[in-house]
Amino acid sequence: MQTPPVEPKIHPSWGKALESEFRKPYFTELKSKLLAEREQGVRIFPPGKFIFHAFDRTPFDSVKVVILGQDPYHGPGQAHGLSFSVPHDVPVPPSLGNIYKELKADLGLSIPNHGNLEHWADQGVLLLNSILTVRAHQAASHHGFGWEKFTDAVIHRLNLDRDGLVFMLWGGYAKQKGSMIDRGRHLILHAAHPSPLSAYNGFHGCKHFSQANDYLKSQGKDPIDWQVPG
C-alpha cells in the first residue's frame, strides 16, 4: 500500500525554507490523516511521489512566477503535483484550455496538444495548489486537512525572502492570498478563474502573461517562455 512520504521528496532549497513547517503539530496531523485514509482504501491524488512535485521541480531560489490553484484534479491520472497541469497522455482540462486561449490572444502562441506544464516549472513558474491532495472524484475533499497552513507558509517565505516575483491569483479563493504579499516588492495579478464558468468574467483578455514578462524584464530577470512545446 502506498503511503504519504514521512520526509517529503522536495528540493533541498525548499527543505531549508520550510524546515520548521515540517516539524509543526499540524503537519504531523496532516500526515496522519492521509495515512489513515490510505489504510482505509481511499484513493488519493496525486500519487505520493508527486505530492511535492511543484517544489521538487522549481527550487526556491529559482521561482519567478507563482500561479496559484485551489486543489488537484480529482480524476484518475490527471493530477501530478503542478497546478492546472496534467501528464502528456491526459486530455487537456477545460480550465487549462482557457489558459491556452489567453496565451494565444495575449502572446500569439500556438495551442499545444497536451497539458503538461513542466516546461514552465523548469523556468521558475511555481505551479502551486493551495491544497496538495484530494480524494478521487471529490473536489476539495481535503480542505481543512492542514495543507492551507502549509501553502500559506510557502507564500509567506517567498514574500519575505525573495524580491520581484509575479503572483497570478485567479478567482476569489486565490485572491484571498493577496493580503499576504507585499505589493511594494512583488507584482500581484488578479483575474477571474479560467474555469468555463467564470473565464468570460475577466480571465480572457487579462494579458497576465505579457504583463508578467514585462515585469520580470524590469527586474533584470529573464522572461518566461510561455510556449508549451508540442
C-alpha positions as CSV (number, residue, x, y, z in Angstrom):
1,M,0.0,0.0,0.0
2,Q,1.3,3.4,-1.0
3,T,1.7,5.8,2.0
4,P,2.5,9.5,2.0
5,P,6.1,10.4,2.5
6,V,7.3,10.9,6.0
7,E,10.1,13.1,4.8
8,P,8.8,14.7,1.6
9,K,10.8,14.4,-1.6
10,I,11.5,18.1,-2.0
11,H,14.3,20.2,-3.4
12,P,16.9,21.0,-0.7
13,S,16.3,24.7,-1.1
14,W,12.6,24.2,-0.1
15,G,13.5,21.8,2.6
16,K,15.6,24.5,4.2
17,A,13.0,27.2,3.7
18,L,10.2,25.1,5.1
19,E,12.1,23.1,7.7
20,S,10.1,24.5,10.6
21,E,6.8,23.7,9.0
22,F,7.5,20.0,8.6
23,R,8.1,19.9,12.4
24,K,4.9,21.6,13.4
25,P,2.0,19.6,15.0
26,Y,-0.5,20.5,12.2
27,F,1.9,18.9,9.6
28,T,2.2,15.7,11.7
29,E,-1.6,15.6,12.0
30,L,-1.9,16.1,8.2
31,K,0.3,13.1,7.5
32,S,-1.7,11.0,9.9
33,K,-4.9,11.9,8.2
34,L,-3.6,11.0,4.8
35,L,-2.1,7.7,6.1
36,A,-5.5,6.8,7.8
37,E,-7.4,7.4,4.5
38,R,-5.0,5.3,2.5
39,E,-5.2,2.5,5.1
40,Q,-9.0,2.6,4.7
41,G,-8.6,2.1,0.9
42,V,-9.4,5.7,-0.1
43,R,-7.8,6.6,-3.4
44,I,-5.9,9.9,-3.1
45,F,-4.5,12.1,-5.9
46,P,-1.8,12.8,-6.9
47,P,0.3,9.7,-6.2
48,G,2.6,10.1,-3.2
49,K,5.7,10.7,-5.3
50,F,4.0,13.7,-6.9
51,I,2.5,15.5,-3.9
52,F,5.5,17.9,-3.7
53,H,6.3,17.8,-7.4
54,A,6.0,21.6,-7.7
55,F,8.6,22.1,-5.1
56,D,11.0,19.5,-6.4
57,R,10.7,20.8,-10.0
58,T,11.1,24.5,-9.1
59,P,13.7,25.3,-6.5
60,F,13.1,28.1,-4.0
61,D,15.8,30.4,-5.4
62,S,14.6,29.8,-9.0
63,V,11.0,31.0,-8.5
64,K,10.0,33.9,-10.7
65,V,6.2,33.5,-11.0
66,V,3.6,31.8,-8.8
67,I,0.4,30.5,-10.4
68,L,-1.9,29.6,-7.6
69,G,-4.6,26.9,-7.9
70,Q,-7.0,25.5,-5.4
71,D,-6.7,21.7,-5.2
72,P,-5.6,18.9,-7.5
73,Y,-7.7,17.5,-10.3
74,H,-9.7,14.6,-8.9
75,G,-10.0,12.4,-11.9
76,P,-7.8,9.3,-12.4
77,G,-4.4,10.1,-13.9
78,Q,-4.9,13.8,-14.0
79,A,-3.0,15.3,-11.0
80,H,0.8,15.2,-11.0
81,G,1.5,17.9,-8.4
82,L,1.5,21.0,-10.6
83,S,-1.5,23.4,-10.6
84,F,-3.5,23.3,-13.8
85,S,-1.1,20.8,-15.4
86,V,-1.8,17.2,-16.4
87,P,0.6,14.5,-17.8
88,H,1.1,14.3,-21.5
89,D,-1.3,11.4,-22.2
90,V,-4.3,13.0,-20.4
91,P,-6.8,15.3,-22.2
92,V,-6.4,19.0,-21.6
93,P,-8.9,20.1,-18.9
94,P,-11.2,23.0,-19.6
95,S,-9.5,25.5,-17.3
96,L,-6.1,24.8,-18.9
97,G,-7.8,25.1,-22.3
98,N,-8.9,28.6,-21.4
99,I,-5.3,29.4,-20.2
100,Y,-4.0,28.3,-23.6
101,K,-6.6,30.5,-25.4
102,E,-5.5,33.5,-23.3
103,L,-1.8,32.8,-24.2
104,K,-2.7,32.8,-27.9
105,A,-4.7,36.0,-27.6
106,D,-2.0,37.7,-25.4
107,L,1.2,36.5,-27.0
108,G,0.1,34.8,-30.2
109,L,1.3,31.4,-29.1
110,S,0.1,28.2,-30.7
111,I,-2.1,25.9,-28.6
112,P,-0.3,22.7,-27.7
113,N,-1.9,19.3,-28.0
114,H,-1.2,18.3,-24.3
115,G,-1.4,19.8,-20.9
116,N,2.0,19.1,-19.3
117,L,3.3,22.4,-17.9
118,E,6.7,21.1,-16.7
119,H,8.3,23.4,-19.2
120,W,7.0,26.4,-17.2
121,A,8.1,24.8,-13.9
122,D,11.6,24.3,-15.1
123,Q,11.9,28.0,-15.9
124,G,10.8,29.2,-12.4
125,V,7.0,29.1,-12.6
126,L,5.8,27.6,-9.3
127,L,2.6,25.8,-10.1
128,L,1.2,25.7,-6.6
129,N,-2.1,24.4,-5.4
130,S,-3.3,25.7,-2.0
131,I,-4.3,22.1,-1.2
132,L,-1.9,19.4,-2.3
133,T,-4.1,16.3,-2.2
134,V,-7.7,15.2,-2.9
135,R,-9.8,12.1,-2.7
136,A,-10.7,10.6,-6.1
137,H,-13.8,12.2,-7.6
138,Q,-14.4,14.5,-4.6
139,A,-13.3,18.1,-5.3
140,A,-12.0,20.0,-2.2
141,S,-12.3,16.8,-0.1
142,H,-9.0,17.6,1.8
143,H,-10.0,21.2,2.5
144,G,-9.2,21.8,6.2
145,F,-6.6,19.0,6.4
146,G,-3.8,21.4,7.0
147,W,-2.5,22.0,3.5
148,E,-3.7,25.6,3.6
149,K,-1.5,26.4,6.5
150,F,1.4,24.8,4.7
151,T,1.0,26.6,1.4
152,D,0.3,29.9,3.3
153,A,3.8,29.4,4.8
154,V,5.1,28.8,1.3
155,I,3.7,32.2,0.1
156,H,4.9,33.9,3.3
157,R,8.5,32.6,2.8
158,L,8.5,33.7,-0.9
159,N,7.1,37.1,0.1
160,L,9.8,37.7,2.7
161,D,12.9,36.1,1.3
162,R,12.5,36.9,-2.5
163,D,12.1,40.1,-4.4
164,G,10.4,40.9,-7.7
165,L,8.1,37.9,-8.0
166,V,4.9,37.7,-10.0
167,F,1.8,36.2,-8.3
168,M,-1.0,35.2,-10.6
169,L,-4.1,34.9,-8.4
170,W,-7.1,33.7,-10.4
171,G,-10.5,33.6,-8.8
172,G,-11.8,34.6,-5.4
173,Y,-10.1,31.8,-3.5
174,A,-6.7,32.7,-4.8
175,K,-7.3,36.4,-4.5
176,Q,-7.6,36.0,-0.7
177,K,-3.9,35.1,-0.6
178,G,-3.0,38.5,-1.9
179,S,-3.2,40.0,1.6
180,M,-0.1,38.0,2.5
181,I,2.0,39.6,-0.3
182,D,3.9,42.9,-0.2
183,R,2.8,44.8,-3.3
184,G,5.9,47.0,-2.9
185,R,8.2,44.1,-3.6
186,H,6.2,41.9,-5.9
187,L,3.6,42.1,-8.7
188,I,0.2,40.7,-8.0
189,L,-2.1,40.0,-10.9
190,H,-5.8,39.3,-10.3
191,A,-8.3,37.9,-12.7
192,A,-11.4,35.6,-12.8
193,H,-10.7,31.9,-12.6
194,P,-10.1,30.3,-16.0
195,S,-12.9,27.8,-15.4
196,P,-15.5,27.7,-18.1
197,L,-17.9,29.0,-15.5
198,S,-16.0,32.2,-15.0
199,A,-13.4,32.7,-17.7
200,Y,-15.5,35.2,-19.6
201,N,-15.9,37.4,-16.5
202,G,-12.4,38.7,-16.7
203,F,-9.9,36.0,-17.3
204,H,-10.0,36.2,-21.1
205,G,-8.2,39.4,-22.0
206,C,-6.3,39.8,-18.7
207,K,-2.9,39.7,-20.5
208,H,-1.2,38.3,-17.4
209,F,1.5,36.5,-19.3
210,S,2.8,39.6,-21.2
211,Q,2.5,41.7,-18.0
212,A,4.5,39.1,-16.1
213,N,7.3,39.1,-18.7
214,D,7.4,42.9,-18.8
215,Y,7.7,43.0,-15.0
216,L,10.4,40.3,-14.9
217,K,12.4,42.2,-17.5
218,S,12.0,45.4,-15.5
219,Q,13.5,43.4,-12.5
220,G,16.5,42.3,-14.6
221,K,15.3,38.8,-14.9
222,D,14.8,36.6,-18.0
223,P,11.2,36.4,-19.2
224,I,9.3,33.1,-19.2
225,D,9.0,31.2,-22.5
226,W,5.3,30.5,-22.2
227,Q,5.1,28.4,-25.4
228,V,4.5,24.9,-24.2
229,P,6.4,22.5,-26.5
230,G,4.4,20.0,-28.5
